[in-house]
C-alpha cells in the first residue's frame, strides 16, 4: 500500500510539472495554432539561469536561507525567460504569422536547436548540479516518503494554475486573450492590440515554463543543456492528451501523464517508461484527436 | 583564387581516386601495400612526416566531460612525442596529428565517424569511449585494417568478435562485474540485491556480469530494473525496488544517472548500499550528488589514479597543461597512444598493415601499469580497484587482481 501511495506521489509531482509546461504549449496553440517547440528550451534556460544566479550569490558570500536564495534565482530567471519568449515570438514567429502553418512549425524546431546550442556555449555540456540549499529531510506520509520540496512543487504548481485561470477568465487581459484566440481579425477590429496580446501570451507561458524548469532542476538536483527536449516533448504529449488549446485540459493531461508514467514504470516495466508516455500520445491522436477535454480543436484542425 | 579552386578540384579528384582504389582492394584486405603506402603518403607534406591518429569520444552530450578528458589524454601523449621532435620510426622522425571526432555516444554517429577516419586514412584510432559506440565502429576499422585501441570500452563483446584490429588497455566487464558481484556478497554481506541498468552495451553488460557473480556467490536478485542513459527520474523504479527491500542496489551505467539515482534513493528513505562500475567512479558523481554521494561504492579498472606507476606525475602534468582534473580515462588514452607508437617503432613503419601484428607483442610499462595483450586483444591481468565516497572524496577500499608489474 505504501508503495502504491509512493508511486502516486511520484506521479503527482512530475505530473504537476508537466502540467505547468503544458500550459505554455496550450496557451500559444490556443491563440496562434502554433506548436511552440522552443518552449522546452525555455524551461531549460529558466533552470540554468536560476542555478547560475544562486551560485553567484553563494559565491559572493551572501548567506541567505535556502528558500530565499531560490526566490532570488527565480526572480532573475523569470524575467530572462519572459524576455526570451517575447524575443522568440517577435523574431521567429511574427514574420511568419501569415505563412502556411508548416513554416512556423519548422522555425520552432530551428529555434529550439539554436537555444539548445546557445545554452551549451554558455553553460557548457556538463550536468549542472543544483546547489544544495534546500532542506532534504524526508517526511513519512502514511508509509510513503515525501520531502518539503515535493509538497512545495505541487502546491506552487496548483497556485500558479489557479492564478492563470483567474487571469484568463476574470481580467481584461484574459478577455482580450480569449477574444484573440476566437478570431484574431475581429478582435483586432474591436480594438484589441493583437501583437501585444500574443507577446503577453508568450511571456506568461515562458514565466510558467521557467518556474517549471526550476522545479525540475530542484527535484532532480541537476540541469543540463539537453533537458528541455524530452521534458518539452512530454509536456506537449500532456497538452495533446488533455486537448491542446484547452487550459483545463493541459492541467488534467499533465497530471494524468505523470501518474500513467509512474504507475507503468512501477508496476509494468521500467524499461518502457518513456514509451508509455508516447504510446499515450499515439493513442490519443488515433482515438480522440481532440484530447480528453478539447472540442475546439476538431473543427480548427 | 583560380589556383585555390584548381587545387580543390585536384584534391577532390584524388580523394575520389583513393576511394575507388580502396574499394577495389576491399576483398584481399590487409597486407595491401598500395593502399597502405597511400595512407602514409597522404598526410605527408614537404617537411618531415606527419601521421594522423584518430580519436573518437562523445564531445557533446551528457558525458562530454569524459569525452573531453579522453581527448586531452590522447593530446598529451601526441604533444609530448611531437615536442620531443617526433618518434623514431623506420629511421625517420615521425610527428603525429590528432584528428578528434565527436561520436555523441551514439552507435549510429560512431559508424559515421569511423568511416570518416577510414576515408581520412588515419594510421590508427584511439577510441571509442563507450562500449556501445566502440563495438559497431570496430567492424569498420577491422574491414579497413586500421588498428583500434579503446581506452575505456569494457564490454566483453568488443574483443570477442574476433577482429585482429581491436585492442583495449582496460580490464573488461566480465572481470569487473565478477569482482563487484563477489565483493558485494562476500565482503558487504549483501543477501538480496536489486540491479538497475541503462540498457547500453556497457551498462547492461556490466549488470549481467554482476548478476552472474552475485548469484554464484549466493545472493538473491530480488529486482532487475531498466532505465535509459538520458533519464534523471528514478523515483518510480526506486519505489518498486524499495518494496523488495534489497541490501544492495547495483547500477550499471554512467555517473550522470548514478548521481540522481543515489540522491533519489536517499529521499525515498532507502538505506540499501548503492554500488556501480567504472562509469560512476568520477569526481562528477560527487559534484552532482553532493552530500548524498556519501557511501557510494564504485569500481574502476586499473589502479587508483595516484597509485598508478606514473600516476602522480601524470596528474600533475595534466593539470598544468589543461588546467583541469583528470576525470577518468585520460591516463588510459595516454597509454593507448604510447602502445600504438611503440608498435610502429618496432615495425619501423606507420602503415597499419605493417605495425598491426606488432601491437599484440607490445610490452610496455605505461602510466596505468604494465600493458600486454592476450590473444583476443584484451589487457592481461588488469587490476580492478574498489572505491567508496567518504567525506566527499573517493577513497580506496580494495584493489583486486592486477599486481601488474
Interface residues (C-beta under 8 A of the other chain):
Chain A: X3 X6 X7 X10 X11 X13 X14 X120 X125 X126 X127 X129 X132 X136 X138 X140 X145 X147 X220 X221 X222 X224 X226 X227 X230 X261 X262 X265 X266 X267 X269 X270 X271 X273 X274
Chain B: X59 X60 X61 X62 X64 X65 X196 X199 X225 X226 X227 X228 X230 X231 X232 X233 X235 X236 X237 X239 X240 X242 X243 X256 X259 X260 X263 X264 X266 X267 X268 X269 X284 X287 X288 X289 X290 X291 X292
